Each structure stands twice: as C-alpha cells, then as structure tokens.
Amino acid sequence: MNSGILLVDKPQGITSHDVVSRMRRLAGTRKIGHAGTLDPMATGLLILGVNGATRLLHYLVGLDKEYLATIRLGWNTTTDDAEGEPLAGASAEIVEALTEAGVRAAMLPLTGEISQVPSAVSAVKVAGKRAYQRVRDGETVELAARRVTVSAFEPLAFRAGDGHLDIDVRVECSSGTYVRALARDLGAALGTGGHLTALRRTRIGRFGVDEAGALEGFDVATAIMSPADAARRALPVVTLTAQQAVDLGHGKRVDIAAVAGLEASGADAPLPAVLAAIDADDHLIAIVEPRGRQLKVVTGFPPAESQEDGA
C-alpha cells in the first residue's frame, strides 16, 4: 500500500517535525503530513498521512482529543510548561494549604464550554507569524480568547512536594484546546501559579495511542492504515456501486436516492455535512457533501496506482 494513515507514538525530546522527517525516510516519500503536532516535551499519538491520504488529514485535525498530564501548582513559567523559565510563585504556606476538595472545585469552572486564552508560545498565528516565534524574537504577544470545550478535566492523583503540589489529570477536549493553558488558569484560580510538567496524548477521535507504533523500529508496511479504514473512524460512510465510484471519480454528482445507506432517507431527512464515499473494493473514492438530493465531491482521492510520491 502506497497511501494511508500512520499512527506514531512520539517520544519525548523531539519535535513532531522530526518525526515527520524520520517517517519520510522510512516510507520513501516526501509526501507526508500530520493532523496536529505535539510540543517537544510531550509524548503520545501523532496521526500522519502518506501520499494521497494527506488529503484526508483535513478531516482528522478537528477531532476531539484526550490527554494525560501532570500539573505542578506553586509557580508559573514563561511558557506555561516545564521548558520555560520559572516566575515568582506562591509561598510554601499557601501551597501547603491546598486541599484536594479545593483543587477539584477550582477545576469545575474550567470544564465545559469555556473561553481560553492560548499560551503565548503556542502555534497560533498573529499577523501571519506563529506566536511562539514572535515571543522568541522578543515581542510581547497578547492572544485573543477562543471558545473551546473541555469535556473532562479530572484529577487522578495528588503528590505534595517541596513548595509545590503535583496533580495527575485526565483531559478530554475539543481541537484547539491548550492543556498548558488549563494548568496556567488552574494555578491562577488557586492563587498559586501553575504549569505543565508532563503531557501525553492518548486519543484523537477514535484513534488511540495503544494502536500507535514506537518511532524506533517503526515498520511502515505493517502499520499503515488504509484511507478507507481511517475515514470510517472519522466520518459517516456511504457505499458506492462501481458506476457511482467512476462517476464521483470524474467529478460528477450522484443521486442520493441511489446510494446504499441513504436511499431510505426521506426528502426532509437531515444528512451529515460530509461523508466518506467508499466503493465495494474498499477504496476511498471521495469525501462528499449533500447538495440538494445529490452528492457532490469535496475532496477526491486518486486511484491507488497514481498515489506514488510526486503524483
């Protein structure tokens, strides 16, 4: 298979782009993209697309995510994580006075749909330039708040240290949520300051890190997931006949009434905004959207034989 999706368990201490570079060598192609990066200090799931399957990444980037993290209460850092310079923190007495019940209560307002200001060293673009690059260049960056959804923000363990309290947490959140910002805001709510000391991404949508391969010894040939299998995990699916697959492959529209799985839909029945169209041979033909009572191609996928590097 020369096109598909790879699940990689990123180790600590390297960038996501380092992982992409390694996978390009292993897969023997330059055409590899990602569905969202991780900071160098973070570990866990990266989703990569190979050759023609890079077109599918657009539909995977916005999936919800799960993380396991450790938050240290006691002081802030310039980056909201352990890689930044420490800033003035709370007194030992304030930190020692923290209770599990108090921490849990402070976490509640940071759960649900919230307004979150991303960390200044995030990848958010400001006038076309990444915020973290502006900070490195000595600029002062103030980012606008954005609406995000934190479905779960729960403590798993508490460990008292010398002048700090470490909390292991599990976070489920929408795409675009910064766990570092949750650590910062929890510290602000408790009056202690806070930053992230460990982060591991365990899930993106229905893709889990337990399925991912370690970077060392990664075998592309056995690990690659077909575009059709990956699309099934992210989108509703319709099954095409051979002729419908040819028509969509040529950019033509297909009547919804003739498509398996949709033919029973009434004229007023709501349909998903986009669907994955897969043929009887289990090839992803296109991502389609309903237009009236027809399906229109949004993103087409070339036949397998034309998806080699450089196609």
C-alpha positions as CSV (number, residue, x, y, z in Angstrom):
1,M,0.0,0.0,0.0
2,N,1.5,3.3,-1.0
3,S,-1.1,5.6,0.6
4,G,-2.6,5.6,4.0
5,I,-2.5,6.8,7.6
6,L,0.2,6.1,10.2
7,L,-0.2,6.2,14.0
8,V,3.0,7.1,15.7
9,D,3.8,7.2,19.5
10,K,6.0,10.3,19.6
11,P,8.8,10.1,22.2
12,Q,9.8,13.0,24.4
13,G,12.5,15.4,23.5
14,I,12.0,15.7,19.7
15,T,9.7,17.8,17.6
16,S,6.7,16.5,15.6
17,H,8.5,17.7,12.5
18,D,11.5,15.4,13.5
19,V,9.0,12.5,13.5
20,V,7.7,13.5,10.1
21,S,11.2,13.7,8.7
22,R,12.0,10.2,10.1
23,M,8.8,8.8,8.6
24,R,9.6,10.3,5.2
25,R,12.8,8.3,5.1
26,L,11.1,5.1,6.3
27,A,8.2,5.4,3.9
28,G,10.4,6.5,1.0
29,T,8.3,9.6,0.1
30,R,8.4,13.3,0.7
31,K,4.6,13.5,0.7
32,I,3.8,13.0,4.4
33,G,1.7,15.4,6.5
34,H,0.3,15.5,10.1
35,A,-3.1,16.0,11.7
36,G,-1.7,18.2,14.5
37,T,1.6,18.5,16.3
38,L,2.9,17.9,19.9
39,D,5.4,20.0,21.8
40,P,8.9,18.5,22.2
41,M,8.3,17.8,25.9
42,A,5.0,15.9,25.1
43,T,4.6,12.3,24.1
44,G,1.9,10.3,22.5
45,L,-0.3,10.0,19.4
46,L,0.6,11.6,16.1
47,I,-1.5,10.9,13.0
48,L,0.4,11.1,9.8
49,G,-0.9,10.9,6.2
50,V,1.2,9.3,3.4
51,N,0.9,10.3,-0.2
52,G,-2.7,10.6,-1.4
53,A,-4.0,10.1,2.1
54,T,-2.7,13.5,3.2
55,R,-5.9,14.8,1.7
56,L,-7.8,13.0,4.5
57,L,-5.9,14.9,7.3
58,H,-8.1,17.9,6.9
59,Y,-11.0,15.8,8.3
60,L,-8.9,14.4,11.2
61,V,-7.4,17.7,12.5
62,G,-10.7,18.8,14.2
63,L,-11.4,15.6,16.1
64,D,-11.6,15.7,19.9
65,K,-8.6,14.6,21.9
66,E,-7.7,13.0,25.2
67,Y,-4.5,13.7,27.3
68,L,-2.9,12.5,30.5
69,A,-0.9,15.3,32.1
70,T,0.8,16.4,35.3
71,I,0.2,20.0,36.6
72,R,2.5,21.5,39.1
73,L,1.0,24.1,41.4
74,G,3.3,26.5,43.1
75,W,4.6,28.9,40.3
76,N,4.2,29.9,36.7
77,T,6.7,29.7,33.9
78,T,7.3,31.8,30.8
79,T,5.9,29.0,28.6
80,D,3.3,27.6,30.9
81,D,5.3,24.3,30.9
82,A,8.5,22.9,32.4
83,E,10.6,24.1,29.4
84,G,10.1,27.8,30.4
85,E,11.9,30.0,32.9
86,P,10.2,30.0,36.4
87,L,8.4,33.1,37.5
88,A,7.6,34.2,41.0
89,G,5.3,31.7,42.8
90,A,3.2,31.3,45.9
91,S,4.6,30.9,49.4
92,A,5.0,27.4,50.8
93,E,2.2,28.1,53.3
94,I,-0.3,28.8,50.5
95,V,0.7,25.7,48.6
96,E,0.6,23.5,51.7
97,A,-2.9,24.8,52.5
98,L,-4.3,23.4,49.2
99,T,-6.8,20.6,49.6
100,E,-8.0,18.0,47.1
101,A,-11.5,19.3,47.5
102,G,-10.3,22.9,46.8
103,V,-8.5,21.8,43.7
104,R,-11.5,19.9,42.4
105,A,-13.7,22.9,43.0
106,A,-11.3,25.1,41.0
107,M,-11.2,22.7,38.1
108,L,-15.0,22.7,37.7
109,P,-15.2,26.2,36.1
110,L,-12.5,25.1,33.6
111,T,-14.8,22.3,32.4
112,G,-17.5,22.5,29.7
113,E,-17.5,25.2,27.0
114,I,-15.1,27.9,28.2
115,S,-13.2,30.9,27.0
116,Q,-9.5,30.2,26.9
117,V,-6.5,32.4,26.1
118,P,-3.9,30.2,24.4
119,S,-0.3,30.2,25.7
120,A,1.8,33.0,24.2
121,V,4.3,30.4,22.9
122,S,1.6,28.5,21.0
123,A,1.4,27.9,17.3
124,V,-1.5,30.4,16.9
125,K,-0.7,32.8,14.1
126,V,-0.6,36.5,14.7
127,A,-0.5,38.6,11.5
128,G,0.8,35.6,9.6
129,K,3.6,34.7,12.1
130,R,3.5,32.0,14.8
131,A,3.0,33.4,18.3
132,Y,6.0,31.3,19.7
133,Q,8.3,32.8,17.0
134,R,7.2,36.3,18.0
135,V,8.0,35.5,21.6
136,R,11.4,34.2,20.7
137,D,12.1,37.3,18.7
138,G,11.5,39.4,21.9
139,E,8.0,40.6,21.1
140,T,5.2,40.8,23.6
141,V,2.3,38.7,22.4
142,E,-1.3,39.0,23.6
143,L,-3.6,36.4,22.1
144,A,-7.4,36.7,21.9
145,A,-9.5,34.3,23.9
146,R,-11.3,31.5,22.0
147,R,-14.2,29.2,22.8
148,V,-13.2,25.6,23.4
149,T,-14.9,22.6,25.0
150,V,-13.3,20.7,27.9
151,S,-15.5,17.6,28.2
152,A,-13.4,16.2,31.1
153,F,-10.8,17.7,33.4
154,E,-10.4,15.4,36.3
155,P,-7.7,14.7,38.9
156,L,-6.2,11.2,39.1
157,A,-3.6,11.6,41.8
158,F,-2.1,14.3,44.1
159,R,1.6,14.4,45.2
160,A,2.9,17.0,47.6
161,G,6.4,18.2,47.1
162,D,8.9,20.8,48.4
163,G,6.9,24.0,47.8
164,H,4.6,22.5,45.1
165,L,1.7,20.2,44.6
166,D,1.7,17.9,41.5
167,I,-1.6,16.7,40.2
168,D,-2.0,14.0,37.6
169,V,-5.1,14.8,35.4
170,R,-7.1,13.4,32.5
171,V,-8.3,15.9,29.9
172,E,-10.8,15.4,27.1
173,C,-11.2,18.4,25.0
174,S,-12.0,19.9,21.6
175,S,-9.4,20.6,19.0
176,G,-7.6,23.9,19.7
177,T,-7.6,23.5,23.5
178,Y,-4.3,24.1,25.2
179,V,-3.7,21.9,28.3
180,R,-0.8,24.2,29.2
181,A,-3.4,27.0,29.5
182,L,-5.6,24.8,31.7
183,A,-2.6,24.4,34.0
184,R,-1.9,28.1,34.0
185,D,-5.6,29.0,34.6
186,L,-6.0,26.4,37.4
187,G,-2.9,27.9,39.1
188,A,-4.4,31.4,38.7
189,A,-7.7,30.3,40.2
190,L,-6.0,28.8,43.3
191,G,-3.6,31.8,43.7
192,T,-0.5,29.6,43.4
193,G,0.5,29.7,39.8
194,G,0.7,26.5,37.8
195,H,2.4,25.0,34.8
196,L,2.6,21.7,33.0
197,T,5.4,19.2,33.7
198,A,4.2,16.2,31.6
199,L,1.8,15.7,28.7
200,R,0.8,12.6,26.8
201,R,-1.8,12.5,24.1
202,T,-3.7,9.2,24.3
203,R,-6.5,9.6,21.8
204,I,-7.6,11.6,18.7
205,G,-11.2,10.9,17.8
206,R,-11.4,7.1,17.5
207,F,-7.6,6.7,17.1
208,G,-5.8,5.5,20.2
209,V,-2.1,5.6,21.2
210,D,-2.4,1.9,22.1
211,E,-2.5,1.3,18.3
212,A,0.5,3.5,17.6
213,G,3.9,2.2,16.8
214,A,7.1,3.4,18.6
215,L,9.3,5.5,16.4
216,E,12.3,3.2,16.9
217,G,11.8,0.2,14.7
218,F,8.7,1.5,13.1
219,D,7.5,-0.7,10.2
220,V,5.6,1.4,7.7
221,A,4.5,-1.6,5.6
222,T,2.7,-3.4,8.5
223,A,1.5,-0.3,10.3
224,I,-0.1,1.7,7.5
225,M,-3.9,2.0,7.7
226,S,-5.9,2.3,4.5
227,P,-7.6,5.6,3.8
228,A,-11.0,3.8,3.8
229,D,-10.4,2.4,7.3
230,A,-9.2,5.7,8.6
231,A,-12.2,7.6,7.0
232,R,-14.6,5.1,8.7
233,R,-13.4,6.2,12.1
234,A,-13.8,9.9,11.4
235,L,-16.8,10.3,9.1
236,P,-20.2,8.7,8.2
237,V,-19.8,6.4,5.3
238,V,-21.7,5.6,2.1
239,T,-21.1,2.6,-0.1
240,L,-20.8,3.1,-3.8
241,T,-21.5,0.9,-6.8
242,A,-18.8,0.5,-9.4
243,Q,-20.6,3.0,-11.7
244,Q,-21.1,5.5,-8.9
245,A,-17.4,5.3,-8.0
246,V,-16.5,6.0,-11.6
247,D,-18.9,9.0,-11.7
248,L,-17.7,10.5,-8.5
249,G,-14.1,9.9,-9.6
250,H,-14.8,12.0,-12.6
251,G,-16.3,14.8,-10.5
252,K,-19.9,14.0,-11.4
253,R,-22.7,14.2,-8.9
254,V,-24.6,11.1,-7.7
255,D,-28.3,10.9,-6.7
256,I,-28.7,10.4,-3.0
257,A,-31.7,8.1,-3.6
258,A,-29.5,5.6,-5.5
259,V,-26.7,5.4,-2.8
260,A,-26.7,2.5,-0.4
261,G,-27.4,3.6,3.1
262,L,-29.1,6.8,2.0
263,E,-31.8,5.6,-0.2
264,A,-34.2,5.3,2.7
265,S,-33.8,8.9,3.7
266,G,-36.9,10.9,3.3
267,A,-36.9,14.1,1.3
268,D,-36.6,16.2,4.5
269,A,-34.3,13.9,6.4
270,P,-31.2,15.7,7.6
271,L,-27.9,14.3,6.3
272,P,-24.3,14.7,7.6
273,A,-22.4,17.7,6.3
274,V,-19.8,15.5,4.8
275,L,-19.5,11.7,4.2
276,A,-16.8,9.3,3.1
277,A,-17.7,7.6,-0.2
278,I,-16.2,4.1,-0.3
279,D,-16.5,1.6,-3.1
280,A,-17.2,-2.2,-3.0
281,D,-13.4,-2.9,-3.2
282,D,-12.9,-0.8,0.0
283,H,-11.2,2.1,-1.8
284,L,-11.9,5.7,-0.5
285,I,-13.2,7.4,-3.6
286,A,-14.0,10.9,-2.2
287,I,-15.3,13.0,0.6
288,V,-18.7,14.2,-0.5
289,E,-21.3,16.6,0.7
290,P,-25.1,16.7,0.0
291,R,-26.2,19.3,-2.4
292,G,-30.0,19.1,-2.7
293,R,-30.7,15.5,-3.3
294,Q,-27.3,14.8,-4.9
295,L,-23.8,14.1,-3.5
296,K,-21.0,16.4,-4.7
297,V,-17.3,15.7,-4.4
298,V,-15.5,17.9,-1.9
299,T,-12.2,16.1,-1.9
300,G,-11.3,13.4,-4.4
301,F,-8.8,10.6,-3.9
302,P,-6.7,9.4,-6.8
303,P,-6.6,5.6,-7.6
304,A,-4.0,3.7,-5.7
305,E,-1.7,3.3,-8.6
306,S,-1.4,7.1,-9.1
307,Q,-0.7,7.9,-5.4
308,E,3.0,7.4,-5.5
309,D,5.3,10.2,-4.4
310,G,5.2,13.1,-6.7
311,A,1.9,12.1,-8.3
